[in-house]
């Protein structure tokens, strides 16, 4: 019951200190959560970019395969050979 033994001015100052400390901790917690959220967002963007590169490479590989397949079925006169 230390708080009950304080004078009115001491209680007011004590309350201000407690409130200030609580606000500081709250701001710190919000900053931490914001930093975690931003880190996750940046990581997801990096993953999406690398997936896009992989998909683009897969498309280029498919196009190369189609091109090779088309060129191997072409006759010397330029017509398609029956498959």
Secondary structure per residue as TSV (DSSP state, phi and psi in degrees):
chain	resnum	aa	ss	phi	psi
A	1	X	-	360.0	35.2
A	2	X	H	-60.2	-40.1
A	3	X	H	-60.4	-37.1
A	4	X	H	-68.0	-26.5
A	5	X	H	-84.5	-8.1
A	6	X	S	-79.3	152.7
A	7	X	-	-74.6	169.9
A	8	X	H	-60.4	-43.5
A	9	X	H	-65.0	-41.3
A	10	X	H	-64.7	-38.5
A	11	X	H	-64.2	-42.7
A	12	X	H	-62.3	-46.5
A	13	X	H	-63.7	-41.5
A	14	X	H	-61.4	-43.5
A	15	X	H	-63.8	-39.8
A	16	X	H	-63.3	-42.9
A	17	X	H	-64.6	-43.9
A	18	X	H	-63.6	-44.1
A	19	X	H	-63.3	-44.3
A	20	X	H	-61.1	-43.6
A	21	X	H	-64.5	-41.5
A	22	X	H	-64.6	-40.8
A	23	X	H	-64.4	-38.9
A	24	X	H	-63.5	-43.6
A	25	X	H	-65.8	-38.4
A	26	X	H	-64.5	-44.6
A	27	X	H	-62.1	-39.9
A	28	X	H	-63.6	-43.9
A	29	X	H	-62.5	-41.6
A	30	X	H	-64.5	-42.0
A	31	X	H	-61.4	-42.6
A	32	X	H	-62.9	-46.7
A	33	X	H	-62.9	-39.6
A	34	X	H	-64.0	-43.5
A	35	X	H	-62.9	-40.6
A	36	X	H	-64.2	-45.5
A	37	X	H	-59.6	-45.4
A	38	X	H	-64.7	-38.9
A	39	X	H	-62.7	-42.5
A	40	X	H	-64.9	-42.4
A	41	X	H	-62.4	-44.6
A	42	X	H	-64.5	-40.6
A	43	X	H	-62.6	-42.8
A	44	X	H	-64.5	-38.6
A	45	X	H	-64.6	-40.3
A	46	X	H	-65.0	-40.6
A	47	X	H	-63.9	-41.8
A	48	X	H	-63.6	-39.7
A	49	X	H	-64.9	-43.5
A	50	X	H	-67.8	-34.9
A	51	X	H	-65.7	-38.3
A	52	X	H	-63.1	-40.8
A	53	X	H	-64.0	-41.6
A	54	X	H	-64.5	-43.7
A	55	X	H	-63.4	-40.1
A	56	X	H	-64.1	-41.4
A	57	X	H	-64.3	-39.6
A	58	X	H	-63.3	-40.4
A	59	X	H	-63.8	-42.7
A	60	X	H	-61.9	-39.8
A	61	X	H	-65.6	-40.9
A	62	X	H	-63.3	-41.7
A	63	X	H	-65.0	-40.2
A	64	X	H	-62.0	-42.3
A	65	X	H	-63.8	-43.1
A	66	X	H	-62.8	-42.2
A	67	X	H	-63.6	-43.4
A	68	X	H	-64.3	-40.7
A	69	X	H	-64.5	-41.9
A	70	X	H	-65.3	-41.8
A	71	X	H	-70.6	-28.9
A	72	X	H	-78.0	-19.0
A	73	X	T	-98.4	1.3
A	74	X	B	-81.5	139.3
A	75	X	-	-84.9	172.1
A	76	X	T	-65.5	-27.7
A	77	X	T	-85.6	2.4
A	78	X	S	94.7	-4.2
A	79	X	-	-89.9	158.2
A	80	X	B	-76.1	135.0
A	81	X	-	-81.2	146.8
A	82	X	-	-63.8	139.2
A	83	X	-	-99.3	360.0
